[in-house]
Amino acid sequence: MKQSISKLLDISERSYYTWKKENRPIIEFLEKYFTESDLEEFLQTNSISRLESDNTDMEYMLIEYARFNLKLKLDLILLKPLWIDISKKFPKKIFLDVISEIRNSPKIDIEKYKSKEYLLEKFETHKPVLGGWNKKNKELVIRLIKENLSNLDCYVLIKYPEEILPESGDK
């Protein structure tokens, strides 16, 4: 097990023993929840088949839960005093514009664990037609996403925007 953990963490076996002695949580986590064969399989294939195939029901339930709750969550985020104080109009409109841009683009195939990164990238590179996307507003939107939305929330927002958000003109 020590060899697999060392390879996975890109550390020497000596460092492994040091970390173990220091009670670093990552060592305890790996030893507690994964077998030697899990780690070896991951090192060879970048996945663990027993985790990939058995979680489809749980994944479906999580996505359904997120779809159900995300609309309310976004309404609460867009009503936060910080959001309202900085700008009455532009950040919310730009937020809805970016989501609309995603909605109107061909469906993308994005991995759930990279969804937040993808959404943040869209906001980083967004060029609004009417302006209003100044540094302060951009930082606000990005901060609100980072602090309030999980990868799963972002995944659901990207995959099902028409179910989560009204058309841009409705808000």
Beta strands, then each sheet from edge to edge (+ up, - down):
end
